[in-house]
Amino acid sequence: MTLERRDILRGAALAGLGATLPTGALANAASPTAIDPIAAVAPELRPAARQIQAMVAAMPPITQAYRTMRAGPQPPPATDIPQVERRIPGAAGQPPVTIYVINAKPGTRRPAILHTHGGGYIVGSAKGSILQCQDLARQLDCVVVTVEYRLAPETTYVGSVADNHAALLWLHANAATLGVDPARIAVMGESAGGGHAALLALMARDRRSVPLCAQVLIYPMLDDRTGSTRAVPPFIGRIGWDAPANIFGWTSFLGQAPGGAAVPAAGVPARVRDLSGLPPTFIAVGSVDLFVEEDVDYARRLIVAGVPTELVVTPGGFHGFDAVAPDTGLARRFTAAKIAALRRAFGSDGTAT
């Protein structure tokens, strides 16, 4: 990646992360004013954290402005990696789905990633993730399909999960045309996209639809109880995504209040009791990310269920730190671990697939 492209990605990440940053009082913090959220952030990440704080101070809460946030600027795609927009059939009874196919090369047999973007289930776009997906395709010599799934609250998890599964089925069915090895397809996403990737892996397992070689979950949003019925320490979840935003995101996604006994497991990966039979998993999160506890617990449960699982917890990392501070040592190591996990899943590190 050139410096110019990295700067574009970082700027887009700041804009995208800023678009999901709520303002107002924090839930589950007895004395939020007594705690400096920067103090728990790793020293090399503090400049980026302060920049995010400054952005937050000038923004309305996401509960009021999420529709406006969707119309924010998109980073221009790179010109050296081909990408094309496609409109494919949706699931039965569902509308067509827009996808972006990146780095397809007919006549080859390369690995592929089905990517689902982040944004708290309520903002973000596949189009806005094209540049980062092109970078993945460049590094891994793979195909990436990123899905423009329908957003909440206009569409609940039933519709968006169906969109993502339709895209996965399409990718697998069109593997030969795209130059994809159907035995080397991974699902991957960040934040809410990580939650979607986890739900997609569960659906593919339960329906026996597409064999996956891996699920790569980057600070995934997995449990509706975080910040609603399950308190978090007051120094966690203060930079990048907080408990009130989480409650709003999950309420929108589920179509009901989060945290209660009636919440359907079909919309919440952490509520699924049986995690056996899932593909090898990589989970990465920062230690002061709101999602750290749920992500660590999901990794633990996968291990207990016999799923080969790697967990990376970056000390002092806040939500999205790798995207907004990509040149720090912590972000470089975080990203390197992610890329290494994908190489292993694809067998491109010399291991057998």
VENJOZI-V257972 format. One record per pair of residues at least 12 apart in sequence whose C-alpha atoms are under 7 Angstrom apart, sorted by the first residue. I is the first residue (numbers start at 1). J is the second residue. D is the distance in whole Angstrom. If there is no record, write none. Layout:
# VENJOZI-V257972
I & J & D
I & J & D
This chain:
# VENJOZI-V257972
1 & 135 & 7
8 & 75 & 7
10 & 323 & 6
10 & 324 & 5
12 & 74 & 7
12 & 75 & 6
13 & 323 & 6
13 & 324 & 6
14 & 324 & 6
17 & 240 & 7
18 & 52 & 7
18 & 55 & 6
18 & 56 & 7
19 & 69 & 6
20 & 62 & 6
20 & 119 & 7
21 & 56 & 6
21 & 62 & 7
21 & 240 & 6
21 & 241 & 6
22 & 61 & 4
22 & 62 & 5
22 & 245 & 6
23 & 56 & 6
23 & 60 & 7
23 & 61 & 5
26 & 242 & 7
26 & 243 & 6
26 & 244 & 6
27 & 227 & 7
27 & 243 & 6
27 & 244 & 6
28 & 227 & 7
28 & 231 & 5
28 & 232 & 6
28 & 234 & 7
29 & 233 & 7
29 & 234 & 5
32 & 234 & 7
35 & 235 & 7
37 & 235 & 6
37 & 238 & 6
40 & 235 & 7
40 & 316 & 6
41 & 316 & 4
41 & 317 & 6
41 & 318 & 7
42 & 315 & 7
42 & 316 & 4
42 & 317 & 6
44 & 328 & 7
45 & 325 & 7
48 & 324 & 7
48 & 325 & 6
49 & 239 & 7
63 & 248 & 7
66 & 123 & 7
70 & 123 & 6
70 & 124 & 6
74 & 128 & 5
75 & 128 & 6
75 & 131 & 7
77 & 130 & 6
77 & 131 & 5
78 & 131 & 6
81 & 103 & 6
81 & 134 & 6
82 & 102 & 6
82 & 103 & 5
83 & 100 & 7
83 & 101 & 5
83 & 102 & 4
83 & 103 & 6
84 & 100 & 6
84 & 101 & 5
84 & 102 & 7
85 & 99 & 6
85 & 100 & 5
85 & 101 & 6
86 & 98 & 6
86 & 99 & 5
86 & 100 & 6
87 & 99 & 6
90 & 163 & 6
90 & 166 & 6
91 & 162 & 6
91 & 163 & 7
91 & 166 & 6
97 & 148 & 7
97 & 149 & 7
97 & 163 & 6
98 & 147 & 6
98 & 148 & 5
99 & 145 & 7
99 & 146 & 6
99 & 147 & 5
99 & 148 & 6
100 & 145 & 6
100 & 146 & 5
100 & 147 & 7
101 & 144 & 6
101 & 145 & 5
101 & 146 & 7
102 & 134 & 6
102 & 143 & 6
102 & 144 & 5
102 & 145 & 6
103 & 137 & 6
103 & 142 & 7
103 & 143 & 5
103 & 144 & 7
104 & 143 & 5
104 & 178 & 5
104 & 179 & 6
105 & 178 & 6
105 & 179 & 5
106 & 176 & 7
106 & 177 & 5
106 & 178 & 5
106 & 179 & 4
107 & 179 & 5
108 & 179 & 4
108 & 180 & 7
109 & 179 & 5
109 & 180 & 5
109 & 181 & 5
110 & 142 & 6
110 & 179 & 6
110 & 180 & 5
110 & 181 & 5
111 & 142 & 5
111 & 143 & 6
111 & 180 & 6
111 & 181 & 6
111 & 184 & 5
111 & 185 & 6
111 & 346 & 6
112 & 142 & 5
112 & 143 & 5
112 & 144 & 6
112 & 180 & 6
112 & 184 & 6
112 & 185 & 5
112 & 186 & 6
113 & 143 & 6
113 & 144 & 5
113 & 145 & 6
113 & 185 & 6
113 & 186 & 5
113 & 187 & 6
113 & 188 & 7
114 & 144 & 6
114 & 145 & 5
114 & 146 & 6
114 & 168 & 6
114 & 186 & 6
114 & 187 & 5
114 & 188 & 6
115 & 144 & 7
115 & 145 & 6
115 & 146 & 4
115 & 147 & 7
115 & 187 & 6
115 & 188 & 5
115 & 189 & 6
116 & 146 & 6
116 & 147 & 6
116 & 188 & 6
116 & 189 & 5
116 & 193 & 5
116 & 196 & 7
116 & 197 & 6
117 & 129 & 7
117 & 189 & 6
117 & 190 & 6
117 & 193 & 5
118 & 189 & 7
118 & 190 & 5
118 & 191 & 5
118 & 192 & 5
118 & 193 & 4
119 & 191 & 7
119 & 192 & 6
120 & 191 & 7
120 & 192 & 5
120 & 249 & 5
121 & 151 & 6
121 & 152 & 6
121 & 192 & 6
121 & 249 & 6
121 & 253 & 6
122 & 151 & 5
122 & 152 & 5
122 & 153 & 7
122 & 249 & 6
123 & 151 & 7
125 & 148 & 6
126 & 146 & 6
126 & 147 & 6
126 & 148 & 5
147 & 164 & 6
147 & 167 & 7
149 & 163 & 5
149 & 164 & 6
152 & 252 & 5
152 & 253 & 5
153 & 252 & 4
153 & 253 & 6
156 & 252 & 7
156 & 253 & 5
156 & 254 & 6
156 & 255 & 6
157 & 253 & 5
157 & 254 & 6
157 & 267 & 6
161 & 196 & 7
161 & 200 & 7
164 & 200 & 7
165 & 200 & 6
169 & 210 & 7
172 & 210 & 7
183 & 211 & 7
183 & 213 & 7
184 & 212 & 7
184 & 213 & 5
184 & 346 & 6
185 & 212 & 5
185 & 213 & 6
186 & 212 & 5
186 & 213 & 5
186 & 214 & 5
186 & 215 & 6
187 & 214 & 6
187 & 215 & 5
187 & 216 & 6
188 & 215 & 6
188 & 216 & 5
188 & 217 & 6
189 & 216 & 7
189 & 217 & 6
189 & 218 & 6
190 & 217 & 6
190 & 218 & 5
190 & 219 & 6
190 & 220 & 6
191 & 218 & 6
191 & 219 & 5
191 & 220 & 4
191 & 221 & 5
192 & 220 & 6
192 & 221 & 5
193 & 220 & 7
194 & 217 & 5
194 & 218 & 6
194 & 219 & 7
194 & 220 & 4
194 & 221 & 6
195 & 220 & 5
195 & 221 & 5
195 & 222 & 5
195 & 269 & 7
197 & 215 & 7
197 & 217 & 7
198 & 269 & 6
199 & 269 & 6
201 & 215 & 7
201 & 278 & 7
202 & 278 & 7
205 & 277 & 7
205 & 278 & 7
212 & 279 & 6
213 & 279 & 6
213 & 280 & 7
213 & 345 & 6
214 & 279 & 5
214 & 280 & 5
214 & 281 & 6
214 & 345 & 6
215 & 279 & 6
215 & 280 & 6
215 & 281 & 5
215 & 282 & 6
216 & 281 & 6
216 & 282 & 5
216 & 283 & 6
217 & 282 & 6
217 & 283 & 5
217 & 284 & 7
218 & 283 & 6
218 & 284 & 5
218 & 285 & 6
219 & 283 & 7
219 & 284 & 6
219 & 285 & 4
219 & 291 & 7
220 & 291 & 7
220 & 295 & 7
221 & 291 & 6
222 & 268 & 6
222 & 269 & 5
222 & 270 & 6
222 & 294 & 7
223 & 268 & 6
223 & 269 & 7
223 & 270 & 5
223 & 294 & 6
224 & 250 & 6
224 & 258 & 5
224 & 259 & 6
224 & 268 & 7
225 & 258 & 6
225 & 259 & 4
227 & 243 & 5
227 & 246 & 7
227 & 247 & 7
228 & 247 & 6
228 & 258 & 7
228 & 259 & 6
229 & 259 & 5
235 & 288 & 7
236 & 288 & 5
236 & 289 & 6
236 & 290 & 6
237 & 288 & 6
237 & 289 & 5
237 & 290 & 4
239 & 318 & 6
239 & 319 & 7
240 & 318 & 6
240 & 319 & 5
240 & 320 & 7
241 & 290 & 7
241 & 319 & 6
242 & 290 & 6
254 & 267 & 7
270 & 298 & 7
275 & 302 & 6
275 & 305 & 6
276 & 305 & 5
276 & 306 & 6
276 & 307 & 6
277 & 307 & 7
278 & 307 & 6
279 & 307 & 7
280 & 307 & 6
280 & 308 & 5
280 & 309 & 6
281 & 308 & 6
281 & 309 & 5
281 & 310 & 6
282 & 309 & 6
282 & 310 & 5
282 & 311 & 6
282 & 341 & 7
283 & 310 & 6
283 & 311 & 5
283 & 312 & 6
284 & 311 & 6
284 & 312 & 5
284 & 313 & 6
285 & 312 & 6
285 & 313 & 5
285 & 314 & 6
286 & 313 & 5
286 & 314 & 5
286 & 315 & 6
286 & 316 & 6
286 & 317 & 4
286 & 318 & 5
286 & 319 & 7
287 & 313 & 6
287 & 314 & 6
287 & 315 & 5
287 & 316 & 5
287 & 317 & 6
287 & 318 & 7
288 & 316 & 6
288 & 317 & 6
288 & 318 & 5
289 & 317 & 7
289 & 318 & 5
289 & 319 & 5
299 & 311 & 7
